[in-house]
Amino acid sequence: MSSTQYLSGPDADTVTYRMGDHAGIPSPTYLPELKGYEGLHVILDHIQSLDDHNPIVVPAAAWEKISNMQNIKNRTDEDGNDIGEEEVKSLEENHPLLFYDPPELYNYRLTKTLVNYVFKYSAYEKDAFEAELIAGNHADAFRILPQFHHPFLHANINRVLEETDGANQISPDEKQISTTKEAWAEQTDEAIQSYFSDIVADASTWPSAVMVPPVPQLDSDLSDSIIDRWTTTNQIMADLTAESEVDSYYHIYLNYNAFDPDAAHDNAEDALGVVEEQVATGEFAGIALTIHHPNRIWQTGRAARVTTFLNNLSRVRREYRVPVVAPRSEWFGSYSTDYGVDAFSSLLNGAWQYQRYSSDGGPTGTDQYGRTMIPNEARALKLEADENQDLVGYLEANGDLPAFGTLPDTPPTFDSDGSTMNERYGTAPEFRRTFGKPRRLAHVQEAQQFREESEDGVSQPAREYLKDSKNPYIEF
């Protein structure tokens, strides 16, 4: 059992938590989640806008490759000197890294999104994998990837084949596994240990790393096999990290429908009972709460039930002195900080999860520019929208966005004389990297505001902030 105190005691003047080797991190904190090199560029460009020792969420299987990409190493200062490697080294020394394998990849059939995640930044041979699929040698193709991924590929096989040029789909009768729940039930301890060992070995090379393992999603329809696999998966990660300098968080991944507003007791509360039993062992350095599409909580009348859950989770947090972080939570995460959540997070691109792959390509038109966060209104706007509720309209009415740190308050790529979209706003990648994604870091300012108001005696600063906002999904 660990004797480390990961959360400050009740007598502390302010609540702080420990992550990895870094103690005294103020609660609440915003944790930016980067997905690829574009996000890392944004973090490095605006590192001064983060809190001291501000944790950063990174993709567990991809961070080593992302941080060593040539276009990161080739970053230069104003005098043309190479600074990329030193910037990354400084980031890794001064900011805890939360290694987070996107759980949706193992719980939803997102065509080739899982395959692309594994291949994009790894040494695995994607060309060889696709060649075997095209030849119909599916078992040989799967062997190129870790055993851990095989059941999820089986569950998704026809969608993967559909998006692989030249490959033929198989008949339903030939499918070995049809759903991701079946995939988790078929998973073995040995396959989990092998894959987790690899990512823990990578993480252990950084000074302040914390693991959040991918786990089965818990929803309104729970089976004993899923509960067993959820608990054993968390335990396997804890056992592996106990042998290294890396910490592990207990991950609870809930579908919003696990909260039943009409029942006296629901699956979310049952899951929390399991979490408490496991955290009581002292083997976990914190709790990670991921809720799939939390924006639907209010739409489906579950807000009261979720608030009760958060209060009960906060009791576990206080009793066992472990912080609670909420990946993929955006303004639901802001709301949750009033109930004891120590850190909330979002992808820098503003999506709730990795998007389903399509060979037809991604977004088109102004959708390529994403949504830009409007912090004083707790919402994000498209660049242009038919209903005129868009970023262009906001900037015309207000001139710029609220200033914060090193973040730009107007798009650096904007040219009012441009006749085409690219001429007016720059290319979509330019816009996202220089404006859209950096502006997501304004969540850091929100967290700072909540801390300051809490110290001034405001009991629920997030509620005060959100109740008068234009947030599209939180209601009071």
Steps between C-alpha positions, in 0.01 A plus 500: 500500500634842404559754779515789253240774550375595154249761620554771761327451834192683628710745702683636195430862407439399139439161342796365304586161357803300398550346156815304436799682650318834511322602820303813582298513176203728574146365477315538274723490192431478129691221322534545122490174303707488184444245228794551264789725403270795421384502861856475628595804293215690667611399851862597431396831340292595806669319787504827698119502501491180707524485877832400654527120480169491309441133406448415132302206360682308226412191290660205679610305194612800298676752725855373443462526122318836509759662726782380273351597166733697278266796461503533881878470521531760221326774699714813510514823698497852353870472416456172315656283770362147542303483824251217451682230694571731793138618505373143519755410767393799709134412460560142612704612801260769619157359415353164603384291204172312532528205260145439375415233245176628339235267650252552215736309270432186705129554557361623168539371147665801338610335172878543470544756778655244734726364226615847404567591864724198544679541166531876471774546754638149542750268338230253399480448125173640369575409136562138593182496710286627212667268250403200713142630530475540123631145454237374743762393757329663795675296768841592354397866486395498865830347608677818391324680788507428875275214612306748714353661190387181328153461658413861422609454139285188478201701625569765240628281217251582224528873561878473483478295180250745351749784546794300356523530123496158334389305808181291505261490792409172665155353560339545843533126560878528479526768767652375823405804709217742424516769771762675708338357815566155360855614422559598863354170618740313269800705613771318699711614791814404309411719200420796726822457695708485183355820351495689830860397568608669177327831573610500865859438388473801268341717770763409759764686299332831589542658843134549593265254328159369599308223322126492430428159343237436233209315662156370405220753505240455772147577384135421577550134412781351707613139504721326753760438229530872422527595868765233552698616198473866611640428846772261383614740226546779754678258735738376231610858432546566873711186539722596208551859615584383852818355352600833343514871580161551335167549681162360395152653524189289541299562183122499502354543151125560515235540237262777602220239499663324797331773706134406542287796610202276581675240716592508866835344407676479166804348331710813550458477877580127494817580306597766752477240777753289313726802447500573873597142585789511253627848594494399869788259428735795449616369162359791297627857491167646387170444323425582136131552418413496130133541407409431139327811359430681829319769299204260489458489878270802514323413176390168650404619849796343682660810657376439856613138492844596366541770765426244772760273346758781499433574866552133588815486288629807684453318830724217372751759382518666842508179702785343307680822406508438125427759229222457246561600138231515231634446146281600205274710723519859369241719680343199669844470660484866601163430663646195676775701670234634740455139615862404557643425155860623509570521126286518189614451145413511132657422168655811347287449189184526710367154408360266764707211366711381208282516193391204291730450203356535151682447171278774357705749697431722800302820540460738208449874462504708817460181708871438435576801720338338803333686785666781691447534874330815629604489867279777641198325347602136575435386145685437175403643162549390143686741277188563293149363557166547327328615818756780535608370842860477389851621572491753216186657649651501849817674382300755300298583810781489759820566305697219663488221757580558869876525549684228690872429526674458168183398315405700188174692539435516124592248227860573390410368155200732445497730196178698453586568134519131409249379245523126577481317829872424497582862422274632776589255777810313384498127442308287748818349654652848538185632666469204737864512604531876544156582638233232548705257709696764695173661608399172672771581754274776632352221714815554710368847582162355597669268750702790639178699541332214686796473739510873569126524564507193722773661711278810523220292648287420194364151569426399138704722267447278193123521542519879528705510182282260303150604604517832314697365205383392157611141549291279270457196724526591871174619652407646838 
